């Protein structure tokens, strides 16, 4: 999109765009559609380990749904959400996302221990990929999407991605990767932390900002 903005040239025959990895902000969806001239944006979620999609929105979904969800479970794939004791939670409850299906990886290259940490069989012998898509900070469950939405609400931040990084004291700490709005400097780390903690609490503020 930056190249299009600089050159004034954009693709003429694109009908549909796909953004993958996680949901993206409504403002970014609108920006992509306007800048690239696509009529529809699909949102997909997956990991390399699930090769690669688990969820995806459809062409018939509204823009609102496409901007706030990652759609439906893909065919031949199953997903659930579990708590810290690996109990399956009800719809609407928060926990760790797990996926299974024909497309799961066999394992990490020459790393059986790491494979066992994330690929586990349930009581019925079914193999699940534990995605780790939540972070545990000092006993508090942290959900990156909420923090990302708060970060991009800052007038000088255009894009944000949040992950948990291992920490010897807290288990994991919040880490953010930020892109500043064109033509301005990225806000300082302290300003970023204050912007997040003002609405989401101290435990959600990024320990590291890049």
N, C-alpha and C positions, 0 to 999 in steps of 0.2 A: 504494500500500500504506500510505503514511503517513496518507492520508485515511481509509482503512478502519480503521486502528488508532485514529484519533482519534474516529471516529463510531460504530464498532461495526457499521456497515452494509457488507455486501459483496454483490457480484453473485450472483444465485441460479441463473442459467441458463448459466453459462460451463462448457463442457466441455473446451476446449483453449486453452492459451495459447501464444504465439509470442514468443520473445526473439530479436532479430536483431542483427547487427553482428559478433558473435564469440561464443565459448563464454562461459558464465557459471558461477560457482562452484556446486558441489553444494549448499552451504548456501543460496544464493539461490534455486535451483530449489525446494528444499523450502519455503522461506519463501513463495514465490509461490503454490505449490500449497496450502499451509495457509491463507494469508491470503485468497486469492481464490477458493478452493474449486474449482479446476480439477483435473480428473483426470489430465491429461497436459500436459506441456510439450514443445514442439518448439523446436529451436534452429536458427537459420538464419544463414548468412554471405553477405555480398555488399557491394556498394558502389553508390553512385549511378551510377557509370560503367558498372556491369554490369547495371543496371536490373532489379531490384536484387539478385536472388538468384543465387548460384552453387552453394551447398550447402544442404541441409536434412535434418534427421532425420525419421524417419517415425513414424507412430502405433504401429507394432509394435516400435519400439526400446525397450530397457530404460532406466530412469531413469539408470543409470550411464553408458550410452552417450550419452544426451542431455545429461548434465552435463559430459562430457569431450571430445565431438567436435561438429562441425557437420554431421555426417551425410554424405550422398552427393551426388555431382554431380547437378544438376538436368538434366532432359531437354533435349536440343538445346544443351547446354553442355559444354565440355571444360575441364579444368584440368590444369596441370602445375606442377612446382617446378623452378626453375633455380638454378644457381650464379652467381657473380659474372661468369663468362665466358659466361653464357646457355646453358650446357649443361644438358640435361634430366637431373635426378637420379632415382635409383631410389626406390621407395616406402620411406618411413622415414627418408630423408636430409633434411637441413634446408637450406632456401634460400628464395628469393623465390617467392611464389605468383603464377601468371599464369592468366588465364582468357580463353576465346574463346567465341563463339556469336552467335546472331542478335540478342541483346539488348544488345550493346555500344553504348555511346554513339558518336555520330559524331565528337565532339571537344569540347574546351572552347571556350566562347563567345569568339570573337575572340582566341584564344590558340593559334595554330598551333604555336608553339615548345613550349609546355607539352604540347600533344597529342602531338607527335612524341617527347617524352621518355618517355611511358608507353605509347603505342600503337604497336607495332612489328610488322612482318611478318617471319615466319620464312623459311627458305630455300625453302619451298614457296609463299610468297606469302600465307600465312594470317595474319590480323591478330589479335594478342594484346594484352590489357590487362595491363600489368605493375603489380600492385597496390601494390608497395612494402611489403608486409606482412612486414617484418623491418627492423631498424635497424642501421646500421653505425656503431659508435662506436670511433673510433681504430683501425680495422682489425679489430675484434671484431664478429661477428654477434650481435645482441641480439634475443631473441624476447620480445615484450611479454607474452604469456600467462604465462610463467614468473614474471615480475616481478609481474604482477597477482595471481597465486595467493599469492605470498609476502606481498604487501602486505595482502591481506584476511585473512591468518592472524594479523595483529596484533589484539589484543583490542579496540582502539579504532577500527579501520577496518572499515566495513561494505561499502564499494564502492570499486573502484579501476579506473582506465583509464590505460594507458601508451601513449605515442606517442614518436616521435623528432622532435626539432626541429632545424632546420639550425643548424650551428655552424661558424664559420670555421676553427677549429683542428682539431676532431675529425670534421668532416663532419656528424655528428648527435650530440645528447645526449639522454639519457633524461629524459622529462618525465612526471610523474604527476599525475593528477587524482583527488582522494581525497574520500570522504564519511565523516564520523565516525559512530560508533554514536550513536544518539539519547541525549541527556542528558550527553554527554561532549565535551570539547574534542579536536579533531584533534591527534595527536602532532606535535611540532615537526619541522622539516625534518631536523635532525641525527639525531633518533631514528628517523625514517623511513629515512634513508640507512643507518644502522647496522643496522636490522632487515633490510634487503635484503642488504647486503654481508656480513653474518655467514654467510649460507648460499650466496649466489649470486656473491660476489666484488665487488670494487670497481667493475669496469666496468659492472655492472648497476644500481648505485645511482642514484636519480633526481638529476639536477642541479637540476631545478626541481620544486617541489611546490605544487600549488594545491588 
